Amino acid sequence: MKIPLVGNIVDRIKYRGASTGLNQTKNSFKMAGYLLAPFLVGFIVAKTFLPKQYEDIATLGVLFFWVVGIVLFYSNSKTKASSYLPFPQSHWFFPDGQQVSYDLMVPPNGVEELIKYEDGSRLIRVFFKSSCAYQETDRPYPEIFDHALWKIPTNFNDTFKRNAEGEFFFDGLFISHPACENIQVTVIKWDERGSYRLPYCVITGCSYWAQKAIANEGKDLTEEENKKIVTDLEATESYVKELKTKNNELVTRNAFLETEAEYYTNKAPRDMKEFSDKRIKRIRTEVGDIMDTDQSWKDRILNLKTLAYAIVIMGMLLLVSHFILGYP
């Protein structure tokens, strides 16, 4: 008998490292680590363990094999990726309102048709190369799944034309692929499977729906739906017109501010120079030249220090005249 909590933990050990959604920054650092680590290891080994006279040759050898290794690694990864059915940046809507994007890689034999409905739609089980993780707001641990149930409008090949160029993160590298499709997946509910839950989804965005919308041109819509589309279109056009008007006002305002800025940029230096010249002239008039280090004879004589000396000398002369010469 399997204890639920223990079973939950055991089932999740093999899914360690599951994708929690697209993170370009994290993937970029991963790719940099995968590419630079071999070169750094080889360089450190060459510098540490080889004799000094062989360091330069060893460094060149490490650089050569590193470049060759990157080319071979990329070619091998691209060859492996070409055997998968890629759905890069697939956008998932979950029942609790969250939206997450995943790079999905479906193996060649990873699609299994379960039910064909009377309207031509199918229920298929789709397996992924890497497991995906999703954390619901009201659950203590993330849901981790490596396959899902998809309801598609017709057979797989007609639902997904996969005729667009795309790029996705694969084995530590960003790989381009000529047969991709960006899809929109809406999770209707979670299918309980004992210790884990499986997402039951409806494909709400794919090349099939896009072609159908383009071909119908609204002919199959009701009168009320057509009126709503026309109303929305008119509202959108009005909003765009308002934005264009505001944009023209901003362009005019920006041109005025640029003219003002240019005027003051050119005028300010002249005004500041004139102001500085007048200020220095006034200072020179009142207290002399502030740049002179030697005082003029007038400044040296006519100042408070000279006045103090004069008062002291006059006092001494008065004392001498009084006590020695007898003048009152």
HUZI-V847401 format. One record per pair of residues at least 12 apart in sequence whose C-alpha atoms are under 10 Angstrom apart, sorted by the first residue. I is the first residue (numbers start at 1). J is the second residue. Records with the same first field share a line. If there is no record, write none. Layout:
I->J + J
This chain:
2->195
3->195
4->194 + 195 + 196
5->195
6->195
7->194 + 195 + 196
8->141 + 194 + 195 + 196
9->195
10->195
11->144 + 195 + 196
12->142 + 143 + 144 + 145 + 195 + 196
14->131
15->130 + 131 + 132 + 133 + 144 + 145 + 146
16->131 + 133 + 144
17->130 + 131 + 132 + 133
18->130 + 131 + 132 + 133 + 134 + 144 + 145 + 146
19->101 + 102 + 103 + 104 + 130 + 131 + 132 + 133 + 134 + 144 + 145
20->100 + 101 + 102 + 131 + 132 + 133 + 134 + 135 + 142 + 143 + 144
21->89 + 90 + 91 + 92 + 99 + 100 + 101 + 102 + 103 + 132 + 133 + 134
22->88 + 89 + 90 + 91 + 100 + 101 + 102 + 103 + 168 + 169
23->101 + 102 + 169
24->168 + 169 + 174
27->169 + 170 + 172 + 173 + 174
28->169 + 172 + 173 + 174
29->172
30->169 + 171 + 172 + 173
31->169 + 170 + 171 + 172 + 173 + 174
32->172 + 173
33->172
34->70 + 171 + 172 + 173
35->66 + 67 + 69 + 70 + 73 + 172 + 173
36->66 + 70
37->66
38->62 + 63 + 65 + 66 + 69 + 70
39->59 + 62 + 63 + 64 + 65 + 66 + 67 + 69
40->62 + 63 + 66
41->62
42->58 + 59 + 61 + 62 + 63 + 65 + 66
43->55 + 58 + 59 + 60 + 61 + 62 + 63
44->59
45->58 + 59 + 62
46->58 + 59 + 61 + 62
47->59
73->171 + 173
74->171 + 172 + 173 + 174 + 175
75->175
77->170 + 171 + 172 + 173 + 174 + 175
78->170 + 171 + 173 + 174 + 175 + 176 + 177
79->175
80->170 + 171
81->105 + 106 + 107 + 168 + 169 + 170 + 171 + 175 + 176 + 177
82->108 + 175 + 176 + 177 + 178 + 179
83->105 + 106 + 107 + 108
84->104 + 105 + 106 + 107 + 108 + 109 + 110 + 128 + 129 + 177 + 179
85->104 + 105 + 106 + 107 + 108 + 109 + 110 + 111 + 128 + 129 + 162 + 177 + 179 + 180 + 181
86->103 + 104 + 105 + 106 + 107 + 128 + 129 + 162 + 166 + 167 + 168 + 177 + 178 + 179 + 180 + 181 + 182
87->102 + 103 + 104 + 105 + 106 + 160 + 162 + 166 + 167 + 168 + 179 + 180 + 181 + 182 + 183 + 184
88->101 + 102 + 103 + 104 + 105 + 166 + 167 + 168 + 169 + 176 + 177 + 180 + 181 + 182 + 183
89->101 + 102 + 103 + 104 + 166 + 167 + 168 + 169 + 181 + 182 + 183 + 184
90->102 + 103 + 104 + 181 + 182 + 183 + 184 + 185 + 205
91->103 + 182 + 183 + 184 + 185 + 186 + 205
92->183 + 184 + 185 + 186 + 187 + 201 + 203 + 204
93->184 + 185 + 186 + 187 + 188 + 201 + 202 + 204
94->134 + 136 + 185 + 186 + 187 + 188 + 189 + 190 + 199 + 201
95->136 + 186 + 187 + 188 + 189 + 190
96->136 + 137 + 138 + 187
97->136 + 137
98->134 + 135 + 136 + 137
99->134 + 185 + 186
100->133 + 134 + 185
101->183 + 184 + 185
102->132 + 133 + 168
103->128 + 129 + 130 + 132 + 167 + 168 + 169 + 170 + 182
104->127 + 128 + 129 + 130 + 131 + 132 + 146 + 168 + 169 + 170 + 182
105->126 + 127 + 128 + 129 + 130 + 168 + 169 + 170
106->126 + 127 + 128 + 129 + 130 + 147
107->126 + 127 + 128 + 129
108->127
109->126 + 127
110->125 + 126 + 127 + 128 + 129 + 147
111->124 + 125 + 126 + 127 + 128 + 147 + 149 + 150 + 156
112->124 + 125 + 126 + 127 + 149 + 156
113->125 + 126 + 149 + 150 + 151 + 155 + 156
114->149 + 150 + 151
115->151
116->151 + 152 + 153 + 154 + 155
117->151 + 153 + 154
119->153 + 154
120->152 + 153 + 154 + 155
121->151 + 152 + 153 + 154 + 155 + 156 + 159
122->150 + 151 + 152 + 153 + 154 + 155 + 156
123->149 + 150 + 151 + 152 + 153 + 154 + 155 + 200 + 201 + 202
124->148 + 149 + 150 + 151 + 152 + 155 + 156 + 201
125->147 + 148 + 149 + 150 + 151 + 200
126->146 + 147 + 148 + 149 + 150
127->145 + 146 + 147 + 148 + 149
128->145 + 146 + 147 + 148
129->146 + 147 + 170
130->145 + 146 + 147 + 170
131->144 + 145 + 146 + 147
132->144 + 145 + 146 + 147
133->145 + 146
142->196
143->190 + 196 + 197 + 198 + 199
144->196 + 197 + 198 + 199
145->196 + 197 + 198 + 199
146->198
147->198 + 199
148->187 + 190 + 191 + 197 + 198 + 199 + 200 + 201
149->187 + 190 + 191 + 198 + 199 + 200 + 201 + 202
150->185 + 186 + 187 + 188 + 199 + 200 + 201 + 202 + 203
151->185 + 186 + 200 + 201 + 202 + 203 + 204
152->201 + 202 + 203 + 204 + 205 + 206 + 208
153->202 + 203 + 204 + 206 + 208 + 209
154->208
156->208
157->208
158->206 + 207 + 208
159->203 + 205 + 206 + 207 + 208 + 209 + 211
160->180 + 181 + 182 + 183 + 205 + 206 + 207 + 208 + 209
161->179 + 180 + 181 + 206 + 207 + 208
162->178 + 179 + 180 + 181 + 182 + 183 + 206 + 207
163->178 + 179 + 180 + 181 + 207
164->177 + 178 + 179 + 180 + 181 + 182
165->177 + 178 + 179 + 180 + 181
166->178 + 179 + 180 + 181 + 182
167->180
168->180
181->206 + 207
182->205 + 206 + 207
183->203 + 204 + 205 + 206 + 207
184->202 + 203 + 204 + 205 + 206
185->200 + 201 + 202 + 203 + 204 + 205 + 206
186->199 + 200 + 201 + 202 + 203 + 204 + 205
187->199 + 200 + 201 + 202 + 203 + 204
188->200 + 201 + 202
189->201 + 202
287->299
